[in-house]
Amino acid sequence: METTAGLPFPLGATPGPGGTNFAVASEVADSVEICLFDEGGGETRVELPERTAHVFHGFLPGVGPGQRYGLRVHGPWDPANGLRCNPHKLLLDPHATAVDGDVVWGEAVFGHTFDDPGRRNDEDSAASMPKCVVTDRAFDWGDDAPPRIPLAESVIYETHVKGISARHPDVPKEIAGTYAGLAHPAIVDYLTDLGVTAVEVLPVHQFVQDSHLLEKGLRNYWGYNSIGFLAPHGEYSSAGTAGGQVNEFKEMVKALHAAGLEVILDVVYNHTAEGNHLGPTLSLKGIDNPSYYRLVEGDAAHYFDTTGTGNSVNVGHPIPLRLILDSLRYWVTEMHVDGFRFDLATTLTRQDGREDIHSAFLNLVHQDPVLAPVKLIAEPWDIAGYQVGGFPARWAEWNGKYRDSVRDFWRGADGELGEFGLRLTGSGDIYSSDLRTPTASVNFVTAHDGFTLADLTAYNDKHNEANGEDNNDGESHNRSWNCGAEGDTDDADILELRERMRRNLLGTLLLSAGVPMILGGDEMGRTQGGNNNAYCQDNEISWYDWDNVDEHLLAFTKTAIALRRDHPALRPREYLRTPEGGVAQMVLYRPDGKQMQAEDWQNPIAKTLAVALDGRLIEDADGETTRDRLLLLINAHFEPVEFTIPTGRGSWRVVLTTDDPDPIDPLSAGDVIAVRDRSLLLLHSD
């Protein structure tokens, strides 16, 4: 095939009139071949003719959308010095926008031989490798527009593209568990009726099924094993993987936007599926290993790993930084997503091995105009560092301290009231010192990693036997409480207590200052049977059970979300204060109606709190204020506690309770109300 020089930018495969431009970045390669595959698997190799500033490029005439391709990189093989080029290995283009097929595990996909990791393996891997696909970016977005919901008004719903629709009775089987399944009216209507504002989906970048899981008859369900940062995962496509997955993903985003829902992607840029020095050669490792991965200083044969997966992407180098930024911009401009949750984000701030708020990654994100309007949420830790509160003002963070404190408080741990009060009121001790606001705190009680809400109240211990690791995997310190029996029980009192505890935890989450994130399915009582590490359970353990919905819990959740939406006092945009001579926006009280003092927070057995919120000075997103007042009464004690209504002119009425009491008459300041053991009440006064 006769080629022309083409252009070094953009990277990847860019179709145009008469053919496709290919561009691949590598500082160590001697040459790069584009390998074109026909329907029968026949391969045609074309060497890219030009090199500009470490980018190999060329224009291939007659190549267009739908063409399957891969890369072969010629260059040095010297693992001791971090160099792992091997032209016998077909490689995925890091900038590919679609991938067709899966890895067929065997020695062929490894750059080294199994008996000698230092020796190059010359067995060809093409037959065992998925192929990249040239895609057409044309798509009719119509009048699609990003909802742009302020963080202060957001309620995030963490879910899984496959799990939410795989078993839904109204979703046609041919699209169940796909992008189209998530976009089906039955799912969209459920989400809008629930009242959430954003869908945060577990990883949808193309990922690899782990060989050790397949050998045990299991599959990687969560998807934290990325190999293609610009390609939507093909297994979630009902439209085929020859490019159809791209348009199907876009149709999903378009449908969710039309319903007023934002789309947030859980993205994994901290590592890839290529593992450590004994891992396969699938893409980056064979293109430019020392640029793309962080290697051990003085021992370049091995990887500096802060992710627990064998490797860490080298964000101290411009080539991988460019790949990450290109990926982020692509998902915003081409796929119209509204934000990102960054897995193990601390790894991305490790400029020279240590986390750094002034890292190149953070600086580049901050100055990028394409990323300026989207939501950025950090998981602010990796296996070597914990950075809750350590990200700059542009970012929100998963607040792991909130999760731990709320769990401990409601399960009855002593000495937790002070910590709980801080988390309930927006974690100002973590975020206010550098002028951040409560919206920096993404509050959650449960997430994909760990117990579901139902299991948090039904199990003291993990039960991960189905994972095939003798129950040694997963977190052992869950801060859970089984309420008196481990797992299934027929005891009516225990079942009633569990239901109340679930409402307590969800109610606290939705009434706290900050940005609430609900684990999808918690609102309906979804259980994983005590499995707190269901990453490999692509089956009924993880999928939603639409035939067994806890309707009472679901109704409670809808009410709590609606209250949060209707009352700005429950979603403050800044830390509440008492202006000089003004009305206190928030006052914390003891059950006897007296304001909390320093010594009250130190009481090790105190488990009660009253929070008065005055909406008269709290502005909503439009700058308007309301005159409503709220009073939250919390009793985590094992006995009922009487609360004295501490303040307020006019009457108070109960608008939310985690108990099922008889109707309560309106209350006035000075009246006493008994709050049941382990329950909460929210009262409202105009």
C-alpha positions in Angstrom: 0.0 0.0 0.0 1.4 3.4 -1.0 1.2 5.8 1.9 1.8 9.5 2.4 3.3 11.4 5.3 0.1 12.3 6.9 0.0 14.3 10.2 1.4 13.8 13.7 -1.8 15.0 15.3 -4.2 13.9 16.4 -2.9 10.6 17.8 -4.7 7.4 16.9 -6.7 6.7 13.7 -8.5 9.7 12.2 -10.6 8.9 9.0 -11.0 11.6 6.4 -11.5 12.0 2.7 -9.9 9.1 0.9 -8.3 7.3 3.8 -7.2 7.4 7.4 -4.4 9.2 9.2 -2.5 7.1 11.8 -0.3 8.6 14.5 1.5 6.7 17.3 3.8 8.3 20.0 7.0 6.5 21.2 10.4 7.7 22.3 12.0 4.3 22.1 10.7 2.8 18.8 12.8 2.4 15.7 9.7 2.0 13.5 5.9 1.4 13.8 3.7 -0.7 11.5 0.0 -0.4 11.1 -1.5 -3.9 10.7 -4.7 -4.1 8.8 -6.9 -7.2 9.2 -9.6 -8.4 6.7 -12.7 -10.4 7.5 -10.8 -13.7 7.3 -8.1 -12.6 9.6 -5.5 -11.8 6.9 -3.0 -9.2 7.9 -1.4 -6.4 5.8 1.4 -4.5 7.4 2.2 -0.9 6.5 5.1 1.0 8.0 4.3 4.5 9.1 6.6 6.6 6.8 7.3 9.7 8.9 8.4 10.6 12.4 7.9 14.0 14.0 8.9 14.7 17.6 8.6 11.1 18.7 5.3 10.6 16.8 5.2 8.1 14.0 2.6 9.0 11.4 1.2 8.3 8.0 -1.9 8.5 5.8 -3.2 5.2 4.5 -5.5 5.7 1.4 -8.6 3.5 1.1 -8.8 2.8 4.8 -12.0 4.0 6.5 -14.5 3.4 9.3 -14.9 -0.3 10.2 -11.3 -1.2 9.4 -9.8 -3.5 12.1 -6.2 -2.8 12.9 -3.3 -3.1 15.4 0.3 -2.0 15.8 3.6 -3.6 15.7 6.5 -1.7 17.2 10.1 -2.4 16.3 12.7 -1.3 18.8 15.0 -2.5 21.6 14.3 -5.5 23.8 16.2 -4.9 27.0 14.0 -5.6 30.0 16.8 -4.9 32.5 16.7 -1.3 31.3 12.9 -1.2 30.9 12.8 -1.6 27.2 10.2 -4.2 26.0 9.6 -3.6 22.3 8.7 -6.8 20.5 7.4 -6.7 16.9 6.0 -10.2 17.2 3.3 -8.8 19.5 0.3 -7.2 18.0 -0.5 -4.1 20.1 -3.7 -2.1 20.7 -3.5 1.6 19.7 -3.7 3.6 23.0 -5.9 6.1 21.2 -8.2 3.6 19.6 -11.9 4.6 19.9 -13.3 1.1 19.6 -11.9 -2.5 20.2 -13.3 -5.7 18.7 -12.8 -9.0 20.4 -11.0 -10.2 23.6 -7.6 -11.4 24.6 -7.2 -15.2 24.2 -4.9 -16.0 27.1 -1.7 -18.0 26.4 2.0 -17.5 26.2 1.6 -15.8 22.8 0.4 -12.5 24.3 3.4 -12.2 26.6 6.5 -10.4 25.4 8.8 -12.7 27.3 9.0 -16.5 27.6 7.5 -18.1 30.6 10.6 -20.1 31.5 12.9 -17.0 31.2 11.3 -13.6 31.7 14.4 -11.9 30.3 14.2 -13.7 26.9 12.1 -12.3 24.1 9.1 -14.4 23.0 8.9 -14.5 19.2 5.6 -16.3 19.0 3.2 -14.1 17.0 0.2 -12.9 19.1 -2.1 -11.5 16.4 -4.5 -14.5 16.5 -4.9 -14.0 20.3 -5.4 -10.3 20.4 -8.5 -8.1 20.0 -8.3 -5.6 17.2 -8.7 -1.8 17.1 -11.5 -0.4 14.9 -11.4 2.8 12.9 -14.6 4.7 13.8 -16.7 7.5 12.2 -17.3 10.3 14.7 -20.4 11.5 12.9 -23.5 11.3 15.1 -26.8 13.2 15.3 -26.8 14.7 18.8 -29.9 16.8 17.9 -30.6 19.3 20.7 -28.6 17.4 23.3 -27.2 19.7 26.0 -25.4 18.9 29.2 -27.7 19.3 32.3 -24.9 21.2 34.1 -26.5 20.5 37.6 -24.6 22.3 40.4 -22.8 20.0 42.7 -24.8 21.4 45.6 -28.0 20.2 44.0 -26.6 16.8 42.9 -27.6 13.4 44.1 -25.2 10.9 42.5 -26.3 7.3 41.8 -23.4 4.8 41.4 -24.3 1.9 39.2 -23.1 -0.6 36.7 -24.1 -0.5 33.0 -24.8 -4.2 32.9 -26.0 -4.9 36.4 -28.8 -2.4 36.5 -30.7 -3.8 33.5 -29.5 -7.4 33.2 -32.6 -8.8 35.0 -35.1 -6.0 34.5 -38.4 -7.6 33.4 -39.3 -4.7 31.1 -36.0 -4.4 29.3 -35.9 -6.6 26.2 -33.4 -9.5 26.5 -31.5 -8.5 23.4 -30.4 -5.2 25.1 -30.4 -6.2 28.8 -27.1 -5.4 30.4 -26.0 -3.0 27.6 -25.7 0.7 27.0 -29.1 0.5 25.3 -30.4 -1.3 28.4 -29.4 1.5 30.7 -31.0 3.9 28.2 -34.3 2.0 28.1 -37.3 4.0 29.4 -38.0 1.5 32.2 -34.5 2.3 33.7 -34.6 6.0 32.9 -38.0 6.4 34.4 -37.0 4.6 37.5 -34.0 6.9 38.0 -35.9 10.1 37.4 -38.8 8.9 39.7 -36.2 8.1 42.4 -35.0 11.7 42.1 -31.3 11.3 41.5 -29.5 13.8 39.3 -26.5 11.9 38.0 -25.6 8.4 37.0 -22.1 7.4 37.9 -21.2 4.2 36.0 -18.4 1.8 36.9 -15.6 1.7 34.3 -16.7 1.6 30.7 -13.2 2.0 29.1 -12.3 -1.1 27.2 -11.0 -3.6 29.8 -9.5 -7.1 29.8 -10.9 -10.2 31.4 -8.3 -11.5 33.9 -6.9 -14.9 33.0 -6.9 -16.2 36.6 -10.6 -15.4 36.9 -11.5 -17.1 33.7 -9.7 -20.2 34.8 -11.9 -20.3 37.9 -15.1 -19.7 35.8 -15.4 -16.1 37.0 -15.2 -12.8 35.2 -14.1 -9.2 35.9 -17.4 -7.5 36.6 -16.3 -4.1 37.9 -13.9 -3.4 35.0 -10.9 -1.9 36.8 -8.6 -3.4 34.3 -8.4 -0.9 31.5 -6.6 -1.3 28.2 -8.3 1.4 26.1 -8.8 4.9 27.5 -10.9 6.2 24.5 -12.9 3.1 23.7 -16.2 2.2 25.3 -16.1 -1.4 26.5 -17.4 -3.7 23.7 -19.1 -6.3 26.0 -21.7 -3.7 26.9 -22.8 -3.2 23.3 -25.9 -4.7 21.8 -25.0 -3.1 18.4 -21.8 -5.2 17.8 -18.2 -4.2 18.4 -17.2 -3.1 14.9 -17.8 0.5 16.0 -21.5 0.1 17.0 -20.5 0.4 20.6 -19.6 4.0 20.1 -22.9 5.1 18.8 -24.8 3.0 21.3 -22.9 4.7 24.1 -23.8 8.1 22.6 -27.4 7.1 22.4 -27.4 6.2 26.1 -25.9 9.6 27.0 -28.4 11.4 24.8 -31.4 9.5 26.5 -30.1 10.2 30.0 -29.6 13.9 29.2 -33.1 14.1 27.7 -34.3 13.0 31.1 -32.2 15.6 32.9 -29.7 13.1 34.2 -25.9 13.7 34.1 -23.4 10.9 33.2 -20.3 10.6 35.2 -17.6 8.0 34.3 -15.6 6.1 36.8 -12.2 6.2 35.0 -9.1 4.2 35.6 -6.0 6.0 34.5 -3.7 5.0 37.3 -2.8 1.6 35.8 -3.5 -0.8 32.9 -4.2 -4.5 32.4 -0.6 -5.2 31.5 0.4 -5.9 35.1 4.0 -6.1 36.3 7.2 -7.4 34.6 5.6 -10.8 34.3 2.4 -9.5 32.7 1.3 -9.5 29.1 2.3 -7.2 26.3 -0.9 -5.8 25.0 -0.3 -2.1 24.3 1.7 0.5 26.2 4.3 -1.9 27.4 5.3 -2.8 23.9 5.1 0.8 22.5 7.2 2.7 25.0 7.4 0.9 28.4 9.7 3.4 30.2 7.6 6.4 29.2 4.2 5.0 29.9 4.9 3.2 33.2 6.7 4.3 36.4 9.7 2.0 36.8 11.7 1.3 40.0 14.6 3.8 40.2 17.8 1.8 39.7 15.9 -1.3 38.8 14.1 -0.6 35.5 13.1 -4.3 35.0 10.5 -3.8 37.7 7.5 -1.5 38.1 6.9 1.1 40.9 3.4 0.1 41.9 1.0 2.2 44.1 -2.2 0.6 42.7 -1.9 -3.0 43.8 -2.2 -4.2 40.2 1.4 -4.5 39.2 2.0 -1.2 37.5 1.3 2.5 37.8 1.0 4.9 34.8 3.9 7.4 34.7 2.1 10.7 35.0 5.5 12.4 35.3 6.1 11.9 31.6 4.4 13.9 28.8 3.4 11.0 26.6 1.0 9.3 29.1 -0.1 12.7 30.3 -1.1 13.5 26.8 -3.0 10.2 26.5 -5.0 10.8 29.7 -5.9 14.4 28.7 -6.8 13.3 25.2 -9.0 10.7 26.7 -10.8 13.1 29.0 -11.4 15.6 26.3 -12.6 12.9 23.9 -15.3 11.7 26.4 -16.4 15.3 27.0 -16.4 16.5 23.4 -17.3 13.4 21.4 -19.3 11.4 24.0 -20.9 14.3 25.9 -20.2 13.0 29.4 -20.6 15.3 32.3 -17.9 14.3 34.7 -15.3 11.8 36.0 -14.6 9.9 39.2 -10.9 9.1 39.2 -10.0 5.7 40.6 -7.0 5.8 43.0 -6.5 9.5 42.0 -3.6 9.9 44.4 -1.5 7.8 42.0 -2.2 10.4 39.3 -0.6 13.2 41.5 2.6 11.3 42.0 4.9 13.5 39.9 8.1 12.0 41.3 6.8 9.1 43.2 5.2 11.1 46.0 1.8 12.7 45.9 1.9 16.4 45.0 -0.9 18.9 44.8 1.1 20.8 42.2 1.7 17.8 40.0 1.6 18.1 36.2 -1.6 16.1 36.0 -3.5 18.5 38.3 -2.1 21.5 36.7 -3.0 20.4 33.2 -6.5 19.5 34.2 -7.0 22.9 35.9 -6.0 24.9 32.8 -7.9 22.8 30.2 -10.9 24.8 28.9 -12.7 21.6 27.7 -12.7 20.2 31.2 -13.6 23.4 33.0 -17.4 22.8 33.1 -17.4 19.1 34.0 -17.4 17.5 37.4 -14.1 16.1 38.7 -14.3 13.7 41.7 -11.2 12.1 43.2 -10.9 8.8 45.1 -8.3 10.5 47.2 -6.1 7.6 48.0 -4.0 4.7 46.6 -2.3 1.8 48.4 0.6 4.1 49.4 -1.2 7.3 50.4 -4.4 8.8 51.9 -5.2 12.3 50.7 -8.8 13.0 51.9 -8.9 16.8 51.9 -5.6 17.0 49.9 -7.0 17.8 46.5 -7.3 21.4 45.2 -10.5 23.5 45.2 -11.4 22.5 41.6 -12.1 18.9 42.9 -14.7 17.1 44.9 -13.5 14.0 46.8 -15.0 10.7 47.9 -15.0 11.3 51.7 -13.9 8.0 53.2 -14.0 9.6 56.7 -17.7 10.3 56.2 -18.4 6.6 55.4 -16.4 5.3 58.4 -17.9 7.8 60.9 -21.6 7.3 59.9 -21.2 3.5 60.0 -19.5 3.6 63.4 -22.1 6.1 64.9 -25.1 4.1 63.9 -23.7 0.7 64.9 -23.4 2.1 68.4 -19.6 2.7 68.7 -18.7 4.8 71.7 -16.9 8.2 71.4 -18.2 8.9 67.9 -20.6 11.8 68.4 -18.0 14.6 67.7 -16.7 12.9 64.5 -20.3 12.3 63.4 -21.3 15.9 64.0 -18.4 17.1 61.7 -19.4 14.7 58.9 -23.1 15.5 59.2 -22.4 19.2 58.8 -20.1 19.0 55.8 -16.7 18.0 57.1 -15.6 21.6 57.6 -12.6 20.3 59.5 -11.3 18.7 56.3 -12.3 21.2 53.6 -12.9 24.7 55.0 -9.3 25.7 55.8 -8.4 26.2 52.1 -11.7 27.9 51.3 -13.4 24.9 49.9 -17.1 24.3 50.4 -19.2 21.4 51.6 -19.6 20.4 47.9 -16.0 19.2 48.1 -17.2 16.3 50.1 -18.9 13.5 48.2 -20.6 11.6 51.0 -21.3 7.9 50.9 -22.0 5.1 53.3 -21.6 2.3 50.7 -20.0 2.0 47.3 -19.4 -0.8 44.8 -16.3 -1.9 46.8 -17.7 -3.3 50.1 -21.0 -4.3 51.6 -24.3 -3.1 50.1 -26.5 -1.3 52.5 -28.6 -4.4 53.1 -25.5 -6.5 53.9 -24.0 -3.7 56.1 -27.0 -4.3 58.4 -27.1 -8.1 58.1 -23.5 -9.3 58.3 -20.7 -8.8 60.8 -18.2 -10.6 58.6 -17.5 -10.9 54.9 -18.7 -14.0 53.0 -16.6 -14.0 49.8 -16.4 -17.8 49.4 -17.8 -17.5 45.8 -14.7 -15.6 44.8 -12.5 -18.7 45.1 -9.9 -17.1 47.4 -10.9 -18.9 50.6 -12.6 -15.8 51.9 -9.2 -14.1 52.2 -10.0 -11.3 49.8 -12.0 -8.1 50.6 -12.0 -5.8 53.6 -12.2 -7.5 57.0 -13.0 -4.4 59.1 -16.3 -3.3 57.6 -17.8 -1.3 60.5 -21.0 -3.3 60.0 -23.6 -4.7 62.4 -25.8 -7.7 61.7 -28.4 -6.5 64.3 -28.3 -9.8 66.2 -28.0 -12.6 63.6 -25.5 -13.3 60.8 -27.3 -13.3 57.4 -30.7 -14.6 56.8 -33.1 -14.8 59.7 -36.8 -15.3 60.5 -36.6 -13.2 63.6 -39.2 -10.4 63.2 -37.5 -8.1 65.7 -34.1 -8.4 64.0 -35.6 -7.9 60.5 -37.5 -4.7 61.7 -34.3 -3.4 63.3 -32.4 -4.0 60.1 -35.0 -2.1 58.0 -34.8 0.8 60.5 -31.0 0.9 60.4 -31.1 1.0 56.6 -33.4 4.0 56.7 -31.1 5.6 59.3 -28.0 5.3 57.1 -29.7 6.4 53.9 -31.6 9.2 55.7 -28.3 10.5 57.3 -26.6 10.4 53.9 -29.4 12.4 52.2 -29.8 14.9 55.0 -26.0 15.7 55.4 -24.3 18.7 54.0 -22.2 17.8 51.0 -22.9 15.8 47.9 -24.6 12.4 48.5 -23.8 9.4 46.5 -26.1 6.4 46.7 -24.8 2.9 45.8 -27.3 1.7 43.2 -29.7 -0.9 44.5 -29.3 0.2 48.1 -32.6 2.0 47.9 -34.4 -1.3 47.0 -32.6 -3.5 49.5 -30.1 -5.2 47.1 -28.0 -7.9 48.7 -24.8 -9.7 47.6 -25.3 -12.3 50.3 -22.5 -10.9 52.4 -19.9 -10.7 49.6 -18.0 -7.4 50.1 -15.7 -7.8 47.1 -18.0 -8.8 44.2 -15.6 -7.6 41.6 -15.6 -11.0 39.9 -19.3 -11.8 40.2 -20.8 -11.1 36.9 -24.0 -12.8 37.8 -27.1 -12.6 40.1 -24.8 -11.9 43.1 -24.2 -8.4 41.6 -27.1 -7.8 39.3 -30.2 -6.0 40.5 -33.0 -8.2 41.6 -36.0 -6.4 40.3 -38.4 -9.1 41.6 -37.5 -8.4 45.2 -37.7 -4.7 45.8 -38.1 -3.3 49.3 -40.9 -0.9 48.5 -40.9 0.7 51.9 -37.2 1.5 51.7 -37.6 2.7 48.1 -40.5 5.1 49.1 -38.4 6.4 52.1 -35.5 7.1 49.8 -37.7 9.0 47.3 -39.1 11.1 50.1 -35.6 11.9 51.5 -34.3 12.9 48.1 -37.4 15.1 47.5 -36.9 16.9 50.8 -33.3 17.5 50.0 -34.3 19.0 46.6 -37.0 21.2 48.1 -35.1 22.6 51.1 -31.8 24.5 50.4 -31.0 24.3 54.1 -30.2 20.6 53.5 -27.7 21.3 50.7 -25.7 24.4 51.7 -23.4 25.8 49.1 -21.0 27.1 51.8 -20.3 26.4 55.4 -23.1 27.6 57.6 -22.3 30.5 59.8 -23.9 33.0 62.2 -23.5 36.5 60.9 -23.0 39.3 63.5 -26.5 40.3 64.7 -28.1 37.8 62.4 -29.9 34.5 62.6 -27.9 31.3 63.1 -28.1 29.1 60.0 -27.3 26.0 62.0 -27.4 25.3 65.8 -26.6 21.9 67.4 -28.5 20.9 70.5 -28.5 18.3 73.2 -31.8 16.3 73.7 -32.7 18.7 76.6 -32.9 21.6 74.2 -29.6 23.2 75.3 -26.9 24.1 72.8 -24.0 21.6 72.5 -20.9 22.6 74.4 -17.3 21.4 74.0 -17.6 18.9 76.8 -20.8 17.4 75.3 -18.9 16.3 72.2 -16.3 14.5 74.3 -18.9 12.4 76.2 -17.9 8.9 75.1 -21.4 7.4 75.5 -23.3 10.3 73.9 -25.3 9.1 70.9 -27.9 11.8 70.4 -28.0 15.1 68.6 -30.5 17.7 67.4 -29.6 19.9 64.4 -31.6 23.1 63.7 -31.3 24.5 60.2 -32.7 28.0 59.4 -33.3 28.5 55.7 -33.8 32.2 56.0 -30.2 33.0 55.2 -29.4 30.1 52.9 -29.4 30.9 49.2 -30.2 28.4 46.5 -28.5 28.3 43.1 -30.7 31.2 41.9 -29.8 33.4 44.8 -33.2 33.0 46.4 -33.8 32.3 50.1 -36.6 30.4 51.8 -38.2 30.9 55.2 -38.5 27.3 56.1 -36.8 25.8 59.1 -35.8 22.2 59.8 -35.0 20.3 62.9 -33.3 16.9 62.7 -33.5 14.7 65.8 -31.0 11.8 65.9 -31.0 8.9 68.4 -28.4 6.2 67.9 -28.9 5.0 71.5 -30.3 1.5 72.2 -33.2 3.1 74.2 -35.8 5.8 73.4 -34.7 9.3 74.2 -36.9 12.4 74.9 -36.0 15.5 72.9 -37.2 19.0 73.9 -38.0 21.1 70.9 -35.4 23.8 71.3 -36.4 26.7 69.1 -38.8 28.1 66.6 -42.0 30.2 66.4 -45.0 28.4 65.1 -45.5 24.7 64.9 -43.2 21.8 63.8 -44.5 18.8 61.9 -42.7 15.5 61.2 -41.8 15.2 57.5 -39.5 12.2 57.6 -39.0 9.4 60.1 -37.1 6.1 60.0 -39.6 4.6 62.5 -43.2 3.8 61.8 -44.9 5.7 64.6 -48.5 6.8 65.0 -49.3 10.3 63.6 -47.6 13.0 65.7 -49.4 16.2 66.4 -47.7 19.5 65.6 -45.1 20.5 68.1 -44.0 23.9 69.5 -40.8 25.1 71.2 -40.5 23.5 74.6 -42.6 20.5 73.8 -41.1 17.1 74.4 -41.1 14.2 71.9 -39.9 10.7 72.4 -37.6 9.5 69.6 -37.4 5.8 69.3 -34.1 3.9 69.9 -31.9 3.9 66.8 -34.0 6.2 64.7 -34.2 9.8 63.4 -36.9 12.4 62.8 -36.9 15.4 60.5 -39.3 18.2 61.4 -40.3 21.2 59.3 -41.6 24.7 60.2 -42.5 27.4 57.8 
